[in-house]
Amino acid sequence: MVAEFKDQNYWGIILGGSSGLGYASAKKLARHGMNIIIIHRDRRSEIPDIEEAFDDIRKSGVQFESFNADAIQKENRLELVEKIKEILGEKGKVRTLLHSIAKGNLKPMTGSETLENIDFQLTIDAMALSLYDWTQALFRNDLFARDARIISFTSDGNKKAWKNYAAVSTAKVTLEALTRSMALEFAPYGIRANCIQAGITVTRSFQMIPGNETLRVHALKHNPFRRLTVPDDIGNAVYLLSKDEASWITGTIIPVNGGEHLM
C-alpha cells in the first residue's frame, strides 16, 4: 500500500469520527500516512469500545489524537483549535477537514410531538453550519495546507421527502449550498470543498431514522449492484478526494452509492 501522505506533516481532522462514515474515513486516511485528529461526542460508557476501535488507526503508525467533546459549541471549538495548534506544531497542516456530525431531530411534522422552529435551528447548526464554523476557525489560525480539502456528507434525503426527516433534509440542503459557496470563496487560498452523497448505509445514525428498514429494502431493490453502501465505500471516496490528483474537483455533490441514485 502506498502511503503517499507519510512524512508530509499532513493532518486529517474528523468531526464525528468514532463510528460510521467518519471512522471508516479516518482509518483509510491513516493507512495512507495521514495523521489523524478525531473529535467525537459519546457517552462515557461507550469510550472503552471506541478506544479499542481507535487502536486500528494507531496501528497505521501515524500520529493520532482524539477528543471526546461537543464540536458544535463555540467555546469548545475555540479551545479545541488551540489544542490542535499545539499538536500540529510549526510544520503540521490540515490537509483534510471531514464533517461527519450526525445530530439531527427526527420528529414528524404532524401528530402530538411535532417539529418546531428550534428543532430546525439546532439540526441545521449541528449538521451544516458547524462545518463553516470549523472551516473559519482553522482558516483564521492558518492551519490549512496550501492544497486543503473540505469534505462533508449529504444523503438522498436532500431531494427526496422522507417522513420524520424534514429537519435533517433541510440541514443537508444547507450543507450543500455552503459547500458550493466555500468552494468559490476559499479557492484563492487553495482550499477545495466537496460533498459526498452517500448511499443508504447501515450506521448508528441511520438506524435512528423511523422507517429505516423501508429505506434499506428500497435501496437494495434499486441499486444496480444489489447491495447497500458500506462505510468503507465512503472512506475510499474521502481518500480519493484527499489525493493530489483530486485537486481539480471542487464545489461538487458526488454520489457514492453504486448507482443507487439512477433508479
VEXMARRO-544037 format. One record per residue: residue in one letter; z, x, y of N, C-alpha, C in turn. Coordinates in steps of 0.05 Angstrom, whole numbers, padded with zeros to 5 digits, always signed. Each point is the difference from the previous one (the first is absolute). Last residue first. Layout:
N
aZXYZXYZXY
...
END
This chain:
263
m-00204-00642+00102-00003-00026-00012+00022-00019+00009
l-00007+00093+00027-00028-00008-00001-00004-00029-00009
h+00083+00057+00007-00007-00016+00024-00029-00011-00001
e+00037+00059-00068+00013-00026-00001-00008-00018+00024
g-00023+00095-00028-00020-00021+00006+00012-00028-00001
g+00052+00082-00011-00019-00003-00022-00020-00022+00004
n+00067+00031+00065+00008-00022-00018-00019-00004-00024
v+00015+00040+00101+00004+00017-00024+00011-00019-00021
p-00050-00006+00104+00009-00013-00024+00003+00020-00023
i+00006+00017+00109-00014+00008-00024+00012-00015-00025
i-00011+00003+00113+00016-00015-00019-00014+00004-00027
t-00004+00065+00094-00012-00017-00020+00022-00015-00016
g-00002+00074+00072-00002-00027+00010-00010-00020-00020
t-00025+00099-00023+00022-00009+00017-00006-00028+00011
i-00042+00092-00057+00006-00028-00006+00024-00008+00017
w-00037+00089-00007-00019-00017+00016+00004-00029-00006
s+00050+00072-00044+00005+00001+00029-00018-00018+00017
a+00012+00023-00100+00002-00027+00010+00004-00001+00031
e-00003+00081-00054-00027-00013-00002+00001-00028+00011
d+00080+00054-00008-00018+00009+00022-00026-00016+00001
k+00083-00050-00046-00015+00025-00004-00017+00007+00025
s+00054-00081-00015+00014+00022+00012-00015+00027-00002
l-00030-00084-00039-00001-00002+00029+00015+00022+00015
l+00003-00004-00095-00028+00005+00008-00003-00001+00031
y+00085-00022-00039-00007+00029-00002-00028+00006+00010
v+00026-00089-00005+00015+00013+00021-00006+00030+00000
a-00034-00050-00071-00015-00005+00025+00013+00013+00024
n+00043+00004-00084-00025+00016-00001-00015-00004+00026
g+00075-00054-00013+00008+00028+00005-00024+00018+00001
i-00013-00088-00027+00004+00002+00029+00008+00028+00008
d-00009-00019-00091-00026-00004+00012+00002+00004+00030
d+00079+00001-00051-00014+00025+00000-00028-00002+00011
p+00055-00079-00011+00008+00017+00022-00015+00027+00001
v-00052-00082-00045+00027+00013-00005+00006+00019+00023
t-00067-00094-00019+00004+00026+00013+00028+00010-00008
l-00047-00066-00069+00012+00001+00026+00000+00028+00012
r-00076-00039-00069+00027+00010+00000+00011-00001+00028
r-00093-00020-00030+00018-00016-00016+00028+00014-00003
f-00084+00023+00051+00010+00018-00021+00021-00014-00018
p-00040-00044+00077-00022+00008-00018+00009+00017-00023
n+00062-00076+00047-00006+00029+00003-00022+00008-00019
h+00038-00089+00004-00022+00006+00018-00006+00029+00004
k+00071-00037-00057-00024-00015-00006-00024+00009+00016
l+00086+00036+00016-00010+00009-00026-00026-00013-00007
a+00045-00029+00077-00011+00026+00004-00012+00011-00026
h+00046-00083-00002-00025-00002+00015-00014+00027+00003
v+00087-00003-00038-00020-00011-00019-00028-00002+00014
r+00073+00027+00053-00006+00020-00020-00022-00009-00019
l+00035-00059+00065-00017+00020+00013-00008+00021-00021
t+00060-00065-00028-00026-00012+00005-00019+00020+00012
e+00089+00025-00011-00013-00001-00026-00028-00012+00003
n+00061+00002+00074-00015+00026-00005-00015+00000-00026
g+00058-00068+00052-00026-00005-00012-00016+00025-00007
p+00072+00016+00071+00000-00024-00016-00028-00006-00011
i+00037+00099+00022-00017-00021+00012+00001-00025-00018
m+00042+00084-00021+00017-00017+00017-00016-00023+00012
q-00038+00072-00053+00015-00019-00017+00018-00019+00015
f-00047+00071+00043-00019-00020-00008+00015-00022-00017
s+00048+00077+00027-00005-00018+00023-00019-00023-00008
r+00017+00069-00063+00025-00015+00005-00004-00021+00023
t-00088+00025-00051+00021+00016+00010+00025-00018+00005
v-00104-00005-00040+00027-00011-00007+00021+00021+00008
t-00099-00024+00043+00015+00022-00014+00028-00011-00005
i-00105-00030+00040+00025-00010-00011+00013+00021-00018
g-00063+00045+00069-00003-00024-00017+00028-00010-00009
a-00015+00055+00094+00005+00003-00029-00005-00027-00015
q-00033+00049+00092+00005-00027-00009+00003+00001-00031
i+00015+00075+00083-00009-00005-00027+00007-00029-00007
c-00019+00057+00096+00017-00020-00014-00012-00005-00027
n-00001+00083+00083-00014-00018-00018+00020-00017-00015
a-00016+00082+00083+00017-00022-00009-00017-00019-00017
r+00006+00110+00047-00016-00022-00012+00019-00022-00010
i+00002+00086+00077+00015-00018-00018-00019-00021-00011
g-00013+00073+00069-00005+00007-00028+00013-00018-00020
y-00005-00007+00098+00022+00018-00008-00003+00007-00030
p-00058-00062+00046-00002+00025+00015+00021+00021-00008
a+00001-00090-00040-00022+00018-00010-00002+00026+00016
f+00059-00080+00013+00011+00025-00008-00021+00020-00010
e-00022-00090+00029+00014+00013+00022+00013+00027-00007
l-00052-00055-00065-00015+00005+00025+00015+00017+00020
a+00043-00027-00080-00023+00018-00007-00016+00007+00025
m+00069-00063+00008+00010+00027-00002-00022+00020-00007
s-00022-00092+00002+00006+00010+00027+00011+00028-00001
r-00017-00043-00082-00025+00004+00014+00005+00012+00028
t+00075-00024-00052-00014+00022-00012-00026+00006+00015
l+00050-00076+00024+00013+00025+00009-00015+00024-00010
a-00026-00084-00033-00008+00003+00028+00011+00026+00012
e+00027-00023-00086-00028+00008+00000-00010+00004+00028
l+00088-00033-00012-00002+00028-00009-00029+00010+00001
t+00016-00091+00017+00009+00017+00023-00002+00029-00007
v-00017-00061-00068-00022-00001+00020+00007+00017+00024
k+00067-00010-00065-00022+00017-00010-00024+00000+00019
a+00075-00056+00019+00006+00028+00004-00022+00019-00009
t-00008-00093-00015-00002+00006+00029+00006+00029+00006
s+00013-00030-00088-00029+00000+00006-00004+00007+00030
v+00088-00013-00029-00011+00026-00010-00029+00002+00007
a+00041-00081+00019+00012+00021+00018-00011+00027-00008
a-00027-00076-00053-00010-00001+00027+00010+00023+00018
y+00012-00030-00097-00008+00027+00007-00008+00002+00030
n+00023-00078-00059+00024+00016+00006-00006+00028+00010
k-00082-00045-00047+00025-00014+00007+00023+00019+00004
w-00100+00032+00019+00017-00004-00023+00025-00015+00009
a-00106+00024+00038+00026-00013+00005+00014-00004-00026
k-00074+00078+00033+00004-00024-00016+00028-00011+00006
k-00029+00080+00043-00021-00020+00005+00005-00027-00015
n+00060+00075-00006-00009+00003+00028-00021-00021+00008
g+00040+00014-00089+00011-00021+00017-00006+00004+00029
d-00022+00063-00068-00020-00021+00001+00010-00024+00016
s+00044+00094+00026-00005-00015-00025-00021-00021+00004
t+00042+00103+00043-00004-00028+00004-00005-00014-00027
f+00043+00101+00039-00009-00018-00021-00002-00029+00009
s-00010+00108+00046+00018-00022-00005-00013-00019-00020
i-00006+00106+00053-00010-00018-00020+00021-00022-00005
i-00034+00091+00064+00018-00023+00000-00011-00021-00019
r-00015+00113+00019-00009-00026-00012+00022-00020+00001
a-00036+00101+00052+00021-00017-00013-00012-00026-00009
d-00024+00098+00040-00017-00019-00015+00019-00018-00016
r+00040+00064+00053-00024-00004+00016-00020-00020-00012
a+00105-00012-00021-00020+00022-00004-00024-00006+00017
f+00097-00040+00028-00024-00005-00016-00016+00026-00002
l+00081-00011+00053+00005+00006-00028-00025-00004-00018
d+00033-00010+00100-00020+00020-00008+00003+00008-00029
n+00048-00070+00053+00014+00025-00007-00019+00021-00012
r-00032-00085+00026+00014+00010+00024+00015+00025-00006
f-00043-00044-00072-00020+00010+00019+00014+00013+00024
l+00052-00046-00065-00010+00026-00010-00019+00013+00019
a+00031-00085+00022+00023+00018-00001-00009+00028-00010
q-00063-00072+00001+00007+00009+00027+00022+00021+00000
t-00023-00041-00082-00022+00016+00010+00006+00012+00027
w+00060-00062-00035+00003+00026-00013-00023+00019+00008
d-00002-00089+00032+00024+00013+00011+00003+00028-00012
y-00069-00056-00033-00006+00010+00027+00024+00015+00011
l+00013-00042-00082-00019+00022-00003-00007+00012+00027
s+00054-00076-00003+00015+00024-00006-00019+00024-00005
l-00033-00090+00014+00007+00015+00025+00015+00026-00006
a-00024-00055-00077-00023+00008+00017+00009+00018+00023
m+00059-00042-00066-00023+00007-00016-00024+00008+00016
a+00088-00023+00039+00005+00017-00023-00026+00010-00013
d-00003-00061+00073+00013+00025+00009+00002+00019-00023
i-00031-00087-00018-00020+00016+00014+00011+00027+00009
t+00060-00061-00039-00019+00009-00019-00022+00017+00012
l+00066-00041+00055+00012+00021-00016-00020+00011-00020
q-00028-00072+00055+00005+00024+00016+00011+00023-00018
f-00014-00086-00038-00025+00013+00005+00005+00027+00015
d+00073-00055-00014-00009+00010-00025-00026+00016+00002
i+00037-00047+00075+00013+00026-00005-00008+00012-00027
n-00032-00087+00025-00012+00021+00016+00012+00028-00006
e+00008-00068-00080+00004-00003+00029-00011+00024+00015
l-00009-00054-00104-00004+00023+00018+00006-00008+00029
t+00048-00060-00074-00027+00008+00007+00000+00025+00018
e+00059-00069-00069+00004+00026+00014-00026+00013+00006
s-00001-00087-00038+00027+00000+00012+00006+00026+00016
g-00103-00031-00010+00023-00002-00017+00026+00002+00014
t-00099+00049+00022+00010-00027-00001+00023-00001-00020
m-00045+00080+00018-00003-00012+00026+00010-00028+00001
p+00039+00083-00066-00023-00018+00003-00001-00011+00029
k+00042+00099-00028+00006-00028+00002-00025-00017+00002
l+00020+00101-00009-00017-00016-00017+00008-00029-00001
n+00008+00099+00061+00012-00025-00005-00020-00018-00016
g+00007+00113+00000-00011-00024+00013+00014-00026-00009
k-00009+00109-00012+00024-00015+00008-00010-00024+00015
a-00037+00094-00044-00004-00028-00008+00025-00016+00005
i-00052+00100+00026+00023-00017+00003-00007-00028-00007
s-00049+00089+00004+00001-00017-00024+00025-00017+00000
h-00065+00078+00057+00017-00023+00005-00001-00019-00025
l-00020+00110+00025-00007-00023-00016+00020-00022+00004
l-00042+00098+00043+00021-00020+00004-00008-00025-00014
t-00031+00110-00005-00003-00028-00007+00025-00017+00006
r-00008+00092+00027-00028-00005-00006-00005-00030-00005
v+00076+00061+00054-00004-00024-00015-00030-00005-00004
k+00052+00098+00012-00013-00022+00015-00005-00023-00019
g+00057+00105+00013-00007-00024-00015-00012-00022+00018
k+00035+00087+00031-00027+00001-00011-00008-00026-00014
e+00087+00019+00043-00021+00006+00019-00028-00003-00011
g+00077-00058-00046+00001+00026+00013-00023+00004+00019
l+00028-00074-00065-00026+00011+00003+00000+00028+00012
i+00081-00050-00008-00011+00006-00026-00027+00014+00002
e+00042-00031+00079+00015+00022-00012-00012+00009-00027
k-00035-00077+00042-00007+00024+00015+00014+00025-00011
i+00023-00084-00035-00026+00009-00010-00009+00025+00015
k+00078-00042+00028+00005+00013-00026-00027+00011-00011
e-00004-00052+00078+00014+00026+00006+00005+00016-00026
v-00035-00086-00008-00020+00018+00011+00012+00027+00007
l+00057-00070-00029-00016+00011-00022-00021+00019+00010
e+00052-00047+00064+00017+00019-00015-00016+00014-00023
l-00041-00069+00049+00003+00023+00017+00017+00022-00014
r-00012-00082-00045-00025+00014+00002+00003+00025+00017
n+00073-00060-00008-00005+00015-00024-00025+00017+00002
e+00018-00058+00070+00020+00021+00000-00004+00018-00025
k-00055-00078+00009-00007+00022+00018+00020+00023-00001
q-00024-00065-00084+00017+00001+00023-00005+00024+00018
i-00045-00012-00085-00010-00019+00021+00017+00001+00025
a+00014+00047-00086-00020+00013+00017-00009-00017+00023
d+00091+00010-00062-00017-00021+00010-00020+00012+00020
a+00045+00057-00083+00005-00010+00027-00020-00021+00008
n+00020+00080-00072+00004-00028-00005+00010-00012+00027
f-00060+00091-00024+00021-00012+00016+00001-00029-00007
s-00042+00103-00039+00000-00029+00001+00024-00010+00017
e-00068+00094-00027+00024-00011+00012-00002-00030-00001
f-00051+00099-00040+00003-00029-00001+00027-00008+00013
q-00081+00084-00022+00025-00007+00014+00002-00031+00001
v-00054+00041-00082-00002-00002+00029+00028-00004+00012
g-00025+00004-00096+00004+00026+00013-00003-00001+00030
s-00002-00069-00074-00026+00009+00010+00002+00027+00014
k+00075-00052-00032-00012+00017-00021-00027+00011+00009
r+00047-00064+00054+00012+00027+00002-00013+00019-00020
i-00022-00091-00005-00012+00012+00024+00010+00029+00002
d+00036-00052-00067-00028+00005-00007-00015+00013+00024
d+00090-00029+00009-00002+00025-00014-00029+00007-00007
f+00028-00084+00038-00008+00020+00020-00002+00028-00014
a+00032-00074-00049-00029-00002+00004-00009+00022+00019
e+00091-00008-00012-00012+00010-00025-00030-00001+00002
e+00049-00036+00070+00002+00029+00000-00012+00012-00025
i+00007-00093+00005-00020+00009+00019+00000+00031+00001
d+00065-00044-00052-00026-00003-00012-00022+00011+00018
p+00088+00000+00035-00002+00018-00023-00027-00001-00014
i+00019-00062+00074-00006+00028+00007-00002+00019-00024
e+00024-00098+00008-00027+00008-00010-00006+00030+00004
s+00081-00044+00030+00000-00002-00029-00027+00009-00012
r+00014-00007+00095+00013+00024-00012-00001+00000-00030
r-00077-00051+00055+00028-00003-00005+00012+00026-00013
d-00087+00008+00065+00008-00012-00026+00030-00002-00003
r-00089+00035+00064+00024-00015+00004+00007-00015-00025
h-00059+00095+00036+00001-00025-00015+00026-00014+00007
i-00069+00091+00019+00020-00016+00013+00000-00028-00012
i-00037+00106-00025+00000-00028-00006+00023-00013+00015
i-00063+00095+00000+00024-00012+00010-00003-00030-00004
i-00053+00097-00039+00005-00029+00003+00027-00006+00012
n-00088+00080-00015+00029-00005+00002+00005-00029+00007
m-00088+00036-00053+00010-00009+00026+00030-00004-00001
g-00063+00027-00074+00012+00020+00017+00010-00008+00027
h-00038-00050-00079-00021+00016+00013+00011+00018+00022
r+00056-00059-00048-00014+00014-00021-00023+00018+00011
a+00047-00059+00059+00016+00023-00008-00013+00017-00022
l-00040-00081+00028-00003+00020+00021+00016+00025-00008
k+00008-00074-00058-00027+00011+00000-00004+00022+00020
k+00082-00048-00003-00003+00017-00023-00028+00014-00001
a+00018-00064+00068+00015+00025+00004-00003+00019-00023
s-00039-00085-00007-00014+00017+00019+00014+00026+00005
a+00041-00066-00053-00023+00011-00015-00016+00019+00018
y+00072-00047+00040+00009+00021-00019-00023+00013-00015
g-00019-00073+00058+00009+00023+00015+00009+00023-00018
l-00025-00084-00038-00023+00015+00011+00008+00025+00015
g+00078-00036-00061-00026-00013+00005-00022+00019+00011
s+00102+00027+00017-00012-00013-00022-00028-00009+00008
s+00055+00049+00059+00018+00003-00023-00012-00014-00025
g-00031+00012+00099-00012+00014-00023+00018+00003-00024
g-00007-00031+00104+00002-00019-00022-00012+00011-00026
l-00031+00051+00076+00019-00021+00008+00001-00021-00021
i-00029+00108+00003-00004-00026-00013+00021-00019+00009
i-00050+00099+00029+00023-00017+00005-00006-00028-00011
g-00037+00106-00018-00005-00028+00000+00025-00015+00004
w-00038+00106+00025+00021-00019-00009-00011-00028+00000
y-00033+00114+00003-00006-00029+00004+00023-00017-00012
n-00020+00100+00002+00022-00011+00016-00005-00029+00007
q-00051+00060-00058-00012-00007+00026+00022-00012+00019
d+00006+00028-00097+00002+00022+00019-00014-00006+00027
k-00028-00068-00073+00021+00020-00004-00003+00023+00021
f-00059-00077-00018+00018-00002+00023+00021+00022-00001
e-00067-00013-00069-00013+00008+00025+00018-00001+00024
a+00003+00005-00107+00021-00006+00019-00009+00008+00028
v-00048-00026-00100-00002+00015+00025+00021-00009+00019
m-00002+00000-00112+00000-00017+00024+00000+00018+00025
END
